[in-house]
Each structure stands twice: as C-alpha cells, then as structure tokens.
C-alpha cells in the first residue's frame, strides 16, 4: 500500500570520527547538521580564524605577510 523510504542516517561512530579529524586539522566545530540522506555537515566556529582567512583576497594576504 504505502512504501516507506529508508533513511540512511549516519552512525554515531561516523560522526565522531569526522568531528575528531576536523578538530585535529585545527578547525573548531561549532555545530553538526545531520540529514536523513546520510549527509553530515560541520559548521566551523567563525570567530576563530587565522590571519590568512581574515584577508579579503590574495593581495591582502600577501600584504599582511609582508611579501609585497
């Protein structure tokens, strides 16, 4: 009669492994979004950015680093 669509939520171990790898790379995770199709989306903490990320473009990054 009615067919139910199978949900492919990720396992807890998948989410933990992804968050741990992200933290080890130096990015602090602010939030985690999990969707029924299995998508895991991590939102970084925007307040903690490096000096290169604060630059508006590549020129600003070079100028800030003293390369010009």
C-alpha positions, 0 to 999 in steps of 0.5 A: 500500500504505502512504501516507506523510504529508508533513511540512511542516517549516519552512525554515531561512530561516523560522526565522531570520527569526522568531528575528531579529524576536523578538530585535529586539522585545527578547525573548531566545530561549532555545530553538526547538521545531520540529514536523513540522506546520510549527509553530515555537515560541520559548521566551523566556529567563525570567530576563530580564524587565522590571519590568512582567512581574515584577508579579503583576497590574495593581495591582502594576504600577501600584504599582511605577510609582508611579501609585497 
